[in-house]
Amino acid sequence: MECKNKIEIISNYVDKEMVLQKSGEYEVDEEFDIIFVGRLTEAKNPIRLLEIIRKIHCVKPDANAIL
């Protein structure tokens, strides 16, 4: 019996056109250097994200982040 590679990787899909269209629906008064869009669950490791943001803030104190 011959085994074939049956693994297929499907990356998270982001409809860029839809995101750009939706982003035009809101007025934002600030600019952000770091933007996180996702679930704040243990699997996504938000604590690590906060550690990275803190390190960036040490190098660039005026950096803005939005979660």
C-alpha positions as CSV (number, residue, x, y, z in Angstrom):
1,M,0.0,0.0,0.0
2,E,1.4,3.4,-1.0
3,C,1.0,6.3,1.3
4,K,0.6,9.7,-0.1
5,N,1.1,13.0,1.7
6,K,-2.4,14.0,2.6
7,I,-1.5,17.0,4.7
8,E,-2.6,20.3,3.3
9,I,-1.8,23.6,5.0
10,I,-4.4,26.3,4.7
11,S,-3.2,29.6,6.2
12,N,-5.6,31.8,8.0
13,Y,-7.4,33.7,5.3
14,V,-7.9,37.4,5.6
15,D,-10.1,39.1,2.9
16,K,-7.9,42.3,2.6
17,E,-10.5,44.1,0.4
18,M,-13.2,43.5,3.1
19,V,-10.8,44.7,5.8
20,L,-9.9,47.9,3.9
21,Q,-13.6,48.5,3.1
22,K,-14.6,48.1,6.8
23,S,-11.7,50.2,8.0
24,G,-13.1,53.2,6.1
25,E,-16.3,53.0,8.0
26,Y,-14.7,54.2,11.2
27,E,-12.9,57.4,12.1
28,V,-9.8,56.9,14.2
29,D,-8.1,59.9,15.8
30,E,-4.9,58.0,16.6
31,E,-2.2,56.1,14.7
32,F,-1.0,52.8,16.1
33,D,2.4,51.1,15.7
34,I,1.2,47.7,17.0
35,I,-2.3,46.3,16.2
36,F,-3.4,42.9,17.5
37,V,-6.5,41.3,16.2
38,G,-7.4,38.0,17.5
39,R,-8.6,36.0,20.5
40,L,-7.1,36.7,23.9
41,T,-6.8,33.1,24.8
42,E,-4.1,31.1,26.5
43,A,-3.3,29.4,23.1
44,K,-2.5,32.8,21.5
45,N,-0.2,33.7,24.5
46,P,-1.3,37.3,25.1
47,I,1.1,37.6,28.0
48,R,4.0,37.2,25.5
49,L,2.5,39.9,23.4
50,L,2.4,42.3,26.3
51,E,6.1,41.4,27.1
52,I,7.0,42.3,23.4
53,I,5.0,45.5,23.6
54,R,6.9,46.5,26.8
55,K,10.2,45.8,25.1
56,I,9.2,47.9,22.1
57,H,8.1,50.7,24.5
58,C,11.6,50.7,26.0
59,V,13.1,51.4,22.6
60,K,10.3,53.6,21.3
61,P,8.5,55.2,24.3
62,D,5.9,56.9,22.1
63,A,4.8,53.6,20.5
64,N,1.0,53.1,20.5
65,A,-0.7,49.7,20.6
66,I,-4.3,48.6,20.3
67,L,-5.6,45.1,21.2
